[in-house]
Amino acid sequence: MLNVLLISGFAGATMTYSDRLLITYLLSGSAVSIFYIATLPSKMLLVPFNMLSSVILSYLADTDVINKKLKKTMSYTMPILCIFIFLISYFVGILIIKLIYPSYLTDIKSIYLIVNISFSLTIFDFVIRSFLVKYFSLKIKAIIDVMALCLFIILSLFFFTIYKNLFSIAFAQLITLLLKVTIEYIIFIRLKEDGKN
């Protein structure tokens, strides 16, 4: 159990920083700065949602199966929440970057939309993982995390052979998160319910 938790945590943490490592390896330090600035507003918004995941897990601690009403509510609200988060991070992010790093606006243009969509998917992952860890299988969650990391690296290298710029990494991240969240959402909607309304 502890080993599985460590593997899942390691894969998740590596996924968080692997974009910078790949950018440094494939491009340059200045490209890392551009990517960092493009993702800075969303990373600032990530903190409360990471804490929300822990709060949800604490709330679910005394239950063995998911409540039917909660599952139904989450199934409908999570996609809507992602769209709402995307809109906030996109427009607030532009304002923050204009204030702090106005000279980088042109540099981030090609990846800004993609990294914000990826951010909304990351929030989806943060919230839904609490349910999967509690009601599904920690082992399967760890496998999904490791496979997502491997897929991200492979796609980044593949797309880099085509685009040879930051777009390759951003696009690889988007595809990986989209596939990961889709799998997690399918698992979530198939979770066993307690039958109570």
C-alpha positions in Angstrom: 0.0 0.0 0.0 2.8 2.5 1.0 4.8 1.5 -2.1 1.8 2.1 -4.4 1.2 5.5 -2.7 4.9 6.5 -3.2 4.8 5.4 -6.8 1.7 7.4 -7.5 3.0 10.4 -5.6 6.4 10.2 -7.4 4.7 10.0 -10.8 2.4 12.9 -10.1 5.3 15.1 -8.8 7.5 14.1 -11.7 4.7 15.0 -14.1 4.5 18.4 -12.5 8.2 19.2 -13.2 8.9 17.0 -16.3 7.7 19.8 -18.6 10.6 22.0 -17.4 13.1 19.2 -17.7 12.1 18.4 -21.2 12.0 22.0 -22.3 15.6 22.5 -20.9 16.7 19.3 -22.6 15.0 19.9 -26.0 15.1 23.7 -26.2 16.8 26.2 -23.7 16.6 27.9 -20.4 14.9 30.9 -22.0 12.2 28.6 -23.3 11.6 27.4 -19.7 11.1 31.0 -18.7 8.5 31.5 -21.4 6.7 28.3 -20.4 6.8 29.2 -16.7 5.3 32.7 -17.4 2.6 31.2 -19.5 1.6 28.8 -16.7 2.3 31.1 -13.8 -1.3 32.4 -13.3 -2.7 28.9 -13.4 -0.1 27.6 -11.0 -1.1 30.3 -8.6 -4.7 29.1 -8.7 -3.7 25.5 -8.3 -2.9 25.8 -4.6 -6.5 26.1 -3.3 -7.7 23.2 -5.5 -4.9 21.0 -4.2 -6.1 21.7 -0.7 -9.7 21.0 -1.8 -8.6 17.5 -2.8 -7.4 16.8 0.7 -10.6 18.3 2.2 -12.7 16.0 0.0 -10.7 13.0 0.9 -11.2 13.8 4.6 -14.9 14.2 4.0 -15.1 10.7 2.4 -13.0 9.0 5.0 -15.8 7.3 6.9 -17.6 6.0 3.9 -17.2 2.7 1.9 -19.2 3.5 -1.2 -20.0 6.8 -2.9 -23.4 8.4 -2.2 -25.6 8.3 -5.3 -26.6 12.0 -5.0 -23.0 13.1 -4.6 -21.9 11.0 -7.5 -24.6 12.5 -9.8 -23.9 16.0 -8.7 -20.1 15.6 -9.3 -20.7 13.9 -12.7 -22.6 17.0 -13.9 -20.7 19.8 -12.1 -17.1 18.7 -12.8 -17.2 19.4 -16.6 -18.9 22.8 -15.9 -16.4 23.6 -13.2 -13.5 22.9 -15.6 -15.0 25.3 -18.2 -15.5 28.0 -15.5 -11.9 27.5 -14.2 -10.5 27.7 -17.7 -12.3 31.1 -18.3 -11.0 32.5 -15.0 -7.5 31.3 -15.5 -7.4 32.5 -19.1 -8.6 36.0 -18.6 -7.2 36.7 -15.1 -3.9 35.2 -16.3 -3.7 37.6 -19.2 -4.2 40.5 -16.8 -1.5 39.2 -14.4 1.0 38.7 -17.2 0.3 42.1 -18.7 1.0 43.6 -15.3 4.1 41.6 -14.3 5.7 40.4 -17.6 4.3 42.5 -20.4 7.3 41.9 -22.7 6.5 38.1 -22.7 2.9 38.5 -24.1 4.1 37.8 -27.7 6.3 34.9 -26.6 3.5 33.0 -24.8 0.9 33.6 -27.5 1.3 30.2 -29.2 0.9 28.1 -26.0 -1.3 30.2 -23.7 -4.6 28.8 -24.7 -3.3 25.2 -24.5 -1.7 25.5 -21.1 -4.9 27.0 -19.7 -7.0 24.2 -21.0 -4.5 21.8 -19.5 -4.8 23.6 -16.2 -8.6 23.1 -16.1 -8.0 19.4 -16.7 -5.4 19.3 -13.9 -8.0 20.7 -11.5 -10.4 18.0 -12.7 -7.7 15.4 -11.9 -7.1 16.9 -8.5 -10.7 16.8 -7.5 -11.6 13.4 -8.9 -8.5 11.6 -7.6 -9.9 11.8 -4.0 -12.9 9.7 -5.1 -10.8 7.2 -7.0 -8.3 6.8 -4.2 -11.2 6.2 -1.7 -13.7 4.2 -3.7 -11.7 2.5 -6.5 -8.1 1.3 -6.4 -4.9 3.1 -5.4 -3.0 0.6 -7.4 -4.9 1.4 -10.6 -4.6 5.2 -9.9 -0.8 4.7 -9.6 -0.7 2.8 -12.9 -2.7 5.6 -14.5 -0.3 8.2 -13.1 2.8 6.3 -14.3 1.3 5.7 -17.8 0.4 9.4 -18.0 4.0 10.4 -17.2 5.4 8.0 -19.8 2.9 9.1 -22.4 3.7 12.7 -21.8 7.4 12.2 -22.3 6.9 10.1 -25.5 4.4 12.6 -27.0 6.7 15.5 -26.1 9.6 13.9 -28.0 7.3 12.9 -30.9 5.7 16.4 -31.3 9.1 18.0 -30.9 10.3 16.2 -34.1 7.4 17.9 -35.9 7.1 21.4 -34.3 10.6 21.9 -32.7 9.2 24.5 -30.3 7.3 25.0 -27.0 4.1 24.1 -28.7 5.3 20.4 -28.7 5.5 20.2 -24.9 2.2 22.2 -24.3 0.3 20.0 -26.9 1.8 16.8 -25.4 0.7 17.9 -22.0 -2.8 18.7 -23.2 -3.3 15.3 -25.0 -1.9 13.4 -21.9 -4.2 15.2 -19.4 -7.2 14.8 -21.7 -6.7 11.0 -22.0 -6.0 10.7 -18.2 -9.0 12.7 -17.1 -11.3 10.8 -19.6 -10.2 7.5 -18.1 -10.6 8.8 -14.6 -14.1 10.2 -15.4 -15.2 6.9 -16.9 -14.0 5.1 -13.8 -15.8 7.6 -11.6 -19.2 7.3 -13.3 -18.9 3.5 -13.0 -18.2 3.6 -9.2 -20.5 1.5 -7.1 -23.1 3.6 -5.3 -24.8 3.3 -1.9 -28.3 3.6 -3.5 -29.3 6.5 -1.2 -30.7 9.7 -2.7 
